[in-house]
């Protein structure tokens, strides 16, 4: 039996595990499960990814339980032949824990996961923080910003833990029995206060304001190993190499970006449009908070130009929630799935609309106070088809305002690779992509972080990279 690479992705709403055949680079088996790990807010009300609330936390124990269930569903005979493990996951968020050894998933001293959607850091609070020595600005939901919040509002909480990292970093630490957190620049940059050029935390700046430096992970290059499994895990032998955890976004791009002239458009919960910068590109010296384009570290000191919109498929989900709520108030029952299908059907019969919807109900990181609005309302454009068509168009127009078609052309992009669950199930969105960006669009190579992280390890194992041999 050929050797396999196990790729794991710990997403905001689900966990996916894939077995990649290392010789053919093809997926031999895969499983995905919803985590159902969102925690209730302080009022005891269930908080979903579609709703707004200050605190956004997830049940770490539930995530780990789902991870083990997901891996356990993969073919046992293939798991015995896994030669390496790669892990990616949701960036920006932070999890606190105490160092421990072994791979006992039934125990652990850890906090809840504070996710990238966390909104407890207000703009006034963020403006009170020191200026980072980085080209990336700090936003609410970023690991370092969250730690600053705890320093001010709940300092006793931090005293209970010795280590911090992303959820994917914790999983790698657990597998390898590490007594510290190893983090790649992809995840470190997503925390803030990390300089991707020098590959260093802003230690002097952070130390000057009393930041708990012992909570900062030790950084290792993206694509390098973090250690080896401490014990057998679902039949995977002890001593199997484990890669340092990677960012889900970078791995998703890696899974489907095949040419320098491609841009990748992903619309799932949120939306991203990205292309690879030239190898000699260097990011700015300081944050550009009003810029809609950020430069994320990729692999081997390269960067991706990224327009990362907070408003994507979640806007459509919010619209469905609104309609469902109205219908319940009117005494009408219709499932969300049925309503969604009806919306798309009506919009497909409405090829265009003069209704103008700006769907930025969550604001954007570069323009947090620019919220949504609807204009050019008339008695002739209030049908469900008009509104759904205009809403889908608005999601793409918002993304195009962040990364214009002209910017793509200047970068040499001549094709868009479309992916993501929202695009996959919504033909209206797919139609609007071609209208807004006026570029050829291909589908079928879906951006998949679990596949991407496995491909990264596969390519590193094939190379002369001594760290993996």
Protein Blocks (a to p, Z undefined) as FASTA:
>chain_A
ZZddddddddfkbccdddddfklopafbdcdddfklaccdfkopacdfkbccfbdcddfk
lmmmmmmmmmmmpcfklmmmccbdcddddehiacdddddedjdfkbccddddddfkbckb
cfklmmmpccdddfbdcdehiaklmmmmmmmmmmmlmmmpcbdcdfklmmmmmmnopabd
cddfklmmmnopiafklopacfklmmmnopafklpccdddehiafbdcfbdeehiaghia
cdddddfklmmmmmmpcbfkbccddddfbccddddddfkbccdfbdcfkbcbdcddfeeh
iacdddddfblfkmmmmmmmmmmmmmmmnopacdfklmmmmmmmmmmmmmbafbdcdfkl
nopfklmmlccddehiafklmcfklmmmmmmmmmmmmmmmmmcfklmmmnopabdcdedj
klmmmmklmmmmmmmnopacdehiacdfklmmmmmmmmmmmmmcfklZZ
